[in-house]
Amino acid sequence: MAAFPFEIAATDGAARTGVLKTPRGDIQTPAFMPVGTAGTVKALTVDQVKASGAQIILGNTYHLMLRPTAERVKRLGGLHRFMRWDGPILTDSGGFQVMSLSKISKVTEDQVTFQSHIDGSRHALSPERSMEIQADLLGSDIVMQLDELVAWPAEEAKAGEALRRSARWGARCRAAFGTRDTQALFGIQQGSTIESLRRESSDRLLEIGFDGYAIGGLAVGEGHAAMCEVLDYAPGLLPADRPRYLMGVGKPIDLVEAVARGVDMFDCVLPTRSGRHGQAWTWDGPINLKNARFAEDETPLAADVDCPASRDYTKAYLHHLVKSDEILGQVLLSWHNIAFFQHLLREAGAAIREGRMEAFRRAFRARQSVAEG
């Protein structure tokens, strides 16, 4: 029996909406998790993150184990108390950073060793150590298995080797994590863009048994079309009664297309990264507030989004803040983007409940294709 009950309230084709029940609060799905890499969602207070509608946030094992160290976070009461977030937290395992820092890391069957990007110090991360950091020291609610992913394009032999090591590491994570009532462990499907490998990975994960399942190894260079091709079959390889989490994705159109294919949970740094660079996401695609055409635009970013940053400030004022390099511009745009992503998935959930998900998907894709002038 899974640690956290997952109840599907409605389906429409492959899409579904439901609720994942955790001791720290219910998560209505489809759900977007803002990324709090180092114990903070960049540029925002936890109160602003909550006000955006976010129900769960993501923390990063790699960054927190290096600074301030997981042991220090534990001494200070755990990650929830440390950052003053009382809702659920999912922590990633560090596998993505292992790939992105491949020039200063080495993977063996036992563990991955790497140099800190901060000071060059040497560190090791094994499946058992990842479980200790996430579950016992940081105290996250949803713990991710340690995995090995490969960048795209990936040779079949290399992708196969990585997924099999990930499965072996997943079994070790399961053994180290044990059975817990207040924390859940998710496995990660790998296999690049190769269907036979995705099937093999799923079969291996199901043999181990997890509380939820992630789709990994996407958003690593394959592009939107190739990602959608994988999502045509990958979610269906995972248990229908457990949450499905697409890691590191993505743009609003990626989210909508993935929801239509049966994905329940998402995370991405895009909303806050875009906000720090003057970009706002809207129903009609991204807009660059640096553009002079907004200099006297007195309309808000999105009047229908229940967020002060979306509703109460004009594009003209936001343009001024961005052009003047004022920190408030980064704060407001990051806040709006997070709130828009939450609003978008709530609307997708409503479309599923009302049996109009396909029409919602088509209409959203059409609007997102409108090019910025």
C-alpha positions as CSV (number, residue, x, y, z in Angstrom):
1,M,0.0,0.0,0.0
2,A,1.3,3.4,-1.0
3,A,2.3,5.9,1.8
4,F,0.1,8.7,0.4
5,P,-3.4,8.0,-0.9
6,F,-3.9,9.2,-4.5
7,E,-7.5,9.6,-5.5
8,I,-8.4,10.3,-9.1
9,A,-11.5,12.5,-9.3
10,A,-12.1,12.6,-13.0
11,T,-10.6,11.5,-16.3
12,D,-10.9,12.8,-19.9
13,G,-9.1,10.6,-22.4
14,A,-5.7,10.0,-20.9
15,A,-5.8,13.2,-18.8
16,R,-6.8,12.9,-15.1
17,T,-7.4,15.2,-12.1
18,G,-7.3,14.1,-8.5
19,V,-5.7,14.6,-5.1
20,L,-2.5,13.3,-3.5
21,K,-3.1,13.2,0.2
22,T,0.0,14.0,2.4
23,P,0.3,14.6,6.1
24,R,1.2,18.2,5.4
25,G,-1.7,18.9,3.1
26,D,-3.5,17.7,0.0
27,I,-2.1,18.3,-3.4
28,Q,-4.7,18.8,-6.1
29,T,-3.5,17.5,-9.5
30,P,-2.4,18.4,-12.1
31,A,0.1,20.3,-9.9
32,F,3.1,22.5,-10.6
33,M,5.9,22.6,-8.0
34,P,8.0,25.8,-7.9
35,V,11.6,25.0,-7.6
36,G,13.3,26.1,-4.3
37,T,16.8,24.9,-5.2
38,A,18.7,26.2,-2.2
39,G,15.8,26.4,0.3
40,T,14.2,29.4,-1.5
41,V,12.0,29.9,-4.6
42,K,14.2,32.6,-6.1
43,A,13.1,36.2,-5.6
44,L,10.0,35.2,-3.6
45,T,9.0,34.9,0.0
46,V,7.2,31.7,1.1
47,D,4.1,33.8,1.7
48,Q,4.2,34.9,-2.0
49,V,4.7,31.3,-3.1
50,K,1.7,30.3,-1.0
51,A,-0.4,33.2,-2.4
52,S,0.4,32.0,-5.9
53,G,-1.6,28.8,-5.2
54,A,1.4,26.5,-5.0
55,Q,0.7,23.5,-2.8
56,I,4.1,21.8,-2.9
57,I,7.6,23.0,-3.6
58,L,10.8,21.2,-4.7
59,G,14.2,21.3,-2.9
60,N,17.5,20.3,-4.4
61,T,19.6,17.6,-2.6
62,Y,22.8,18.4,-4.4
63,H,22.8,22.1,-3.6
64,L,21.6,21.7,0.0
65,M,24.1,19.0,0.9
66,L,26.9,21.3,-0.2
67,R,25.5,24.5,1.3
68,P,24.5,24.9,4.1
69,T,24.9,21.1,4.4
70,A,22.1,18.7,5.1
71,E,23.4,18.1,8.6
72,R,23.1,21.8,9.4
73,V,19.5,21.9,8.1
74,K,18.7,18.9,10.3
75,R,20.2,20.7,13.4
76,L,18.1,23.7,12.6
77,G,14.9,21.7,12.6
78,G,14.7,20.3,9.0
79,L,14.0,22.0,5.7
80,H,10.4,22.9,6.4
81,R,11.2,24.8,9.5
82,F,14.5,26.2,8.1
83,M,12.7,27.9,5.1
84,R,9.4,28.4,6.9
85,W,7.3,26.3,4.5
86,D,4.7,24.2,6.2
87,G,3.4,22.4,3.1
88,P,4.7,19.3,1.4
89,I,8.3,19.4,0.0
90,L,9.6,17.1,-2.7
91,T,13.4,16.8,-3.0
92,D,15.2,15.6,-6.1
93,S,18.0,13.1,-5.7
94,G,20.9,15.0,-7.2
95,G,20.9,12.8,-10.4
96,F,20.4,15.7,-12.7
97,Q,23.3,17.7,-11.3
98,V,25.4,14.5,-11.7
99,M,24.7,14.6,-15.4
100,S,25.1,18.4,-15.8
101,L,28.4,18.3,-13.9
102,S,29.8,15.3,-15.7
103,K,33.1,16.9,-16.3
104,I,33.8,16.9,-12.5
105,S,31.9,13.7,-11.5
106,K,32.5,10.0,-11.8
107,V,29.8,7.4,-11.7
108,T,30.5,3.8,-10.4
109,E,28.1,1.1,-9.5
110,D,28.4,2.0,-5.8
111,Q,28.1,5.7,-6.0
112,V,28.8,9.0,-7.8
113,T,31.8,11.1,-6.7
114,F,32.0,14.7,-7.7
115,Q,33.7,18.0,-7.0
116,S,31.8,20.8,-5.4
117,H,31.1,23.6,-7.9
118,I,31.5,26.0,-5.0
119,D,34.9,25.2,-3.6
120,G,36.2,22.1,-5.4
121,S,35.8,19.8,-2.4
122,R,35.2,16.1,-3.0
123,H,31.9,14.5,-2.2
124,A,30.2,11.1,-2.7
125,L,26.5,10.4,-3.2
126,S,25.3,6.8,-3.0
127,P,21.6,5.6,-3.1
128,E,21.8,5.1,0.7
129,R,23.3,8.5,1.3
130,S,20.7,10.2,-0.9
131,M,18.0,8.6,1.2
132,E,19.7,9.7,4.4
133,I,20.0,13.3,3.2
134,Q,16.4,13.6,1.8
135,A,14.4,11.6,4.3
136,D,16.3,11.9,7.6
137,L,18.3,15.2,7.4
138,L,16.2,17.4,5.2
139,G,12.9,15.7,6.2
140,S,11.3,16.0,2.8
141,D,7.8,14.5,2.2
142,I,8.4,13.0,-1.2
143,V,11.8,11.5,-1.7
144,M,13.2,10.7,-5.2
145,Q,15.4,7.7,-5.9
146,L,19.0,8.4,-7.0
147,D,19.2,7.8,-10.7
148,E,21.5,8.2,-13.6
149,L,20.3,10.0,-16.6
150,V,21.9,10.7,-19.9
151,A,21.7,13.8,-22.1
152,W,20.0,13.7,-25.5
153,P,20.9,12.4,-28.0
154,A,21.8,9.2,-26.2
155,E,23.1,6.0,-27.8
156,E,20.9,3.0,-27.0
157,A,23.6,1.1,-25.3
158,K,24.5,4.0,-23.0
159,A,20.9,4.8,-22.2
160,G,20.2,1.2,-21.5
161,E,23.2,0.9,-19.2
162,A,22.0,4.1,-17.3
163,L,18.5,2.8,-16.8
164,R,19.7,-0.5,-15.5
165,R,22.0,1.2,-13.0
166,S,19.1,3.5,-12.1
167,A,16.9,0.4,-11.4
168,R,19.6,-1.2,-9.3
169,W,20.0,2.1,-7.4
170,G,16.3,2.3,-7.1
171,A,16.2,-1.1,-5.3
172,R,18.9,0.1,-3.0
173,C,17.0,3.3,-2.3
174,R,13.9,1.3,-1.6
175,A,15.8,-0.9,0.9
176,A,17.4,2.1,2.6
177,F,14.1,4.1,2.8
178,G,12.1,1.2,4.1
179,T,8.4,1.7,4.9
180,R,7.3,5.1,6.3
181,D,3.9,6.4,7.0
182,T,4.7,10.1,6.7
183,Q,7.1,10.1,3.7
184,A,6.8,8.7,0.2
185,L,9.5,7.4,-2.2
186,F,9.2,7.8,-6.0
187,G,11.0,5.8,-8.6
188,I,12.2,7.3,-11.9
189,Q,11.6,5.9,-15.3
190,Q,14.5,6.4,-17.7
191,G,15.3,5.3,-21.3
192,S,15.8,8.5,-23.3
193,T,13.5,8.6,-26.3
194,I,13.7,4.9,-27.0
195,E,10.3,3.1,-26.3
196,S,11.8,-0.3,-25.6
197,L,14.1,1.1,-23.0
198,R,11.2,3.0,-21.4
199,R,9.3,-0.2,-21.2
200,E,12.2,-2.1,-19.6
201,S,12.7,0.7,-17.1
202,S,9.0,0.7,-16.1
203,D,9.0,-3.1,-15.7
204,R,12.1,-2.9,-13.4
205,L,10.5,-0.1,-11.3
206,L,7.2,-2.0,-10.9
207,E,9.2,-5.0,-9.6
208,I,10.6,-2.9,-6.9
209,G,7.4,-1.0,-6.0
210,F,7.3,2.8,-5.3
211,D,4.7,5.2,-3.9
212,G,4.8,7.2,-7.1
213,Y,6.6,7.3,-10.4
214,A,8.5,10.0,-12.2
215,I,9.3,10.3,-15.9
216,G,12.9,11.3,-16.1
217,G,15.4,11.9,-18.9
218,L,13.3,14.5,-20.8
219,A,13.8,18.2,-21.1
220,V,17.5,17.5,-21.7
221,G,17.7,18.7,-25.3
222,E,15.3,16.5,-27.2
223,G,12.8,19.3,-28.0
224,H,9.0,19.6,-27.6
225,A,8.0,17.3,-30.4
226,A,10.2,14.4,-29.3
227,M,9.1,14.9,-25.7
228,C,5.5,14.6,-26.8
229,E,6.2,11.5,-28.7
230,V,7.7,9.9,-25.6
231,L,4.7,11.0,-23.5
232,D,2.3,9.4,-26.0
233,Y,3.3,6.1,-24.3
234,A,5.5,6.6,-21.3
235,P,2.8,7.6,-18.7
236,G,0.8,4.6,-19.7
237,L,3.7,2.3,-18.7
238,L,3.3,3.4,-15.1
239,P,0.6,2.4,-12.6
240,A,-2.7,4.3,-13.2
241,D,-3.4,4.5,-9.4
242,R,-0.2,6.3,-8.5
243,P,0.9,9.9,-9.3
244,R,3.0,10.4,-12.4
245,Y,5.6,13.2,-12.2
246,L,7.3,14.6,-15.3
247,M,10.7,16.0,-14.0
248,G,12.0,19.4,-15.1
249,V,9.2,20.4,-17.4
250,G,8.6,23.0,-18.6
251,K,7.0,25.6,-20.7
252,P,3.2,26.1,-20.4
253,I,2.6,24.3,-23.7
254,D,4.7,21.4,-22.4
255,L,2.5,21.2,-19.3
256,V,-0.8,21.2,-21.1
257,E,0.4,18.6,-23.6
258,A,1.7,16.4,-20.8
259,V,-1.5,16.7,-18.8
260,A,-3.4,15.6,-21.9
261,R,-1.2,12.5,-21.9
262,G,-1.7,11.5,-18.3
263,V,0.9,13.4,-16.3
264,D,0.0,14.7,-12.8
265,M,2.9,16.6,-11.4
266,F,5.6,19.0,-12.8
267,D,8.5,21.2,-11.7
268,C,10.7,23.6,-13.6
269,V,12.9,26.6,-12.9
270,L,11.4,28.4,-15.9
271,P,8.9,30.7,-14.2
272,T,11.4,32.3,-11.9
273,R,14.3,32.2,-14.4
274,S,12.1,33.9,-17.0
275,G,11.0,36.5,-14.4
276,R,14.5,37.4,-13.6
277,H,15.1,38.2,-17.2
278,G,12.1,40.3,-17.9
279,Q,9.9,37.6,-19.5
280,A,6.2,37.0,-18.5
281,W,4.2,33.9,-19.5
282,T,0.6,34.6,-20.6
283,W,-2.3,32.8,-22.3
284,D,-0.9,34.2,-25.5
285,G,2.6,33.1,-25.1
286,P,5.7,34.7,-23.5
287,I,6.1,38.5,-23.6
288,N,9.4,40.4,-23.1
289,L,8.7,43.4,-20.9
290,K,11.9,45.0,-22.1
291,N,10.1,45.6,-25.4
292,A,9.4,49.3,-26.0
293,R,5.8,48.6,-27.1
294,F,5.0,48.1,-23.4
295,A,6.3,51.5,-22.3
296,E,2.8,53.1,-22.1
297,D,0.7,49.9,-21.9
298,E,-1.7,50.3,-19.0
299,T,-3.1,46.8,-19.1
300,P,-2.1,44.2,-16.5
301,L,-0.3,41.0,-17.3
302,A,-3.3,38.8,-16.6
303,A,-6.4,40.3,-15.0
304,D,-8.0,36.8,-14.5
305,V,-5.0,35.4,-12.5
306,D,-5.6,35.8,-8.7
307,C,-2.2,37.4,-8.0
308,P,-1.3,41.0,-7.2
309,A,1.7,40.9,-9.6
310,S,-0.6,39.6,-12.4
311,R,-3.6,41.9,-11.7
312,D,-2.5,45.1,-10.0
313,Y,0.5,46.4,-12.0
314,T,0.5,47.7,-15.5
315,K,2.8,46.5,-18.2
316,A,4.1,50.0,-18.5
317,Y,5.2,50.0,-14.8
318,L,6.8,46.5,-15.2
319,H,8.6,47.7,-18.4
320,H,10.0,50.6,-16.4
321,L,11.2,48.3,-13.6
322,V,12.8,45.9,-16.0
323,K,14.5,48.6,-18.0
324,S,15.7,50.3,-14.8
325,D,17.0,47.0,-13.6
326,E,15.0,47.3,-10.4
327,I,14.8,44.2,-8.2
328,L,11.1,44.7,-7.8
329,G,10.6,43.9,-11.5
330,Q,12.3,40.5,-11.0
331,V,10.1,39.9,-7.9
332,L,6.8,40.8,-9.6
333,L,7.5,38.9,-12.8
334,S,8.6,35.8,-11.0
335,W,5.5,36.0,-8.8
336,H,3.2,36.4,-11.8
337,N,4.9,33.5,-13.7
338,I,4.5,31.1,-10.7
339,A,0.9,32.2,-10.3
340,F,0.1,31.8,-14.0
341,F,1.5,28.3,-14.0
342,Q,-0.8,27.5,-11.0
343,H,-3.8,29.1,-12.7
344,L,-3.1,27.2,-16.0
345,L,-3.1,23.8,-14.3
346,R,-6.2,24.6,-12.3
347,E,-7.9,25.5,-15.6
348,A,-6.7,22.3,-17.1
349,G,-8.1,20.4,-14.1
350,A,-11.5,22.1,-14.6
351,A,-11.4,21.1,-18.3
352,I,-10.8,17.5,-17.4
353,R,-13.7,17.5,-14.9
354,E,-16.0,19.0,-17.6
355,G,-14.9,16.7,-20.3
356,R,-13.4,19.3,-22.6
357,M,-9.7,18.7,-22.2
358,E,-9.0,18.1,-25.9
359,A,-10.7,21.4,-26.8
360,F,-8.8,23.2,-24.0
361,R,-5.5,21.7,-25.3
362,R,-6.2,22.7,-28.9
363,A,-7.2,26.3,-28.0
364,F,-4.2,26.8,-25.7
365,R,-1.8,25.5,-28.4
366,A,-3.4,27.9,-30.9
367,R,-3.0,30.9,-28.6
368,Q,0.6,30.0,-27.6
369,S,1.5,30.0,-31.3
370,V,0.8,33.7,-31.6
371,A,4.2,35.2,-32.2
372,E,5.3,38.2,-30.1
373,G,5.5,41.4,-32.1
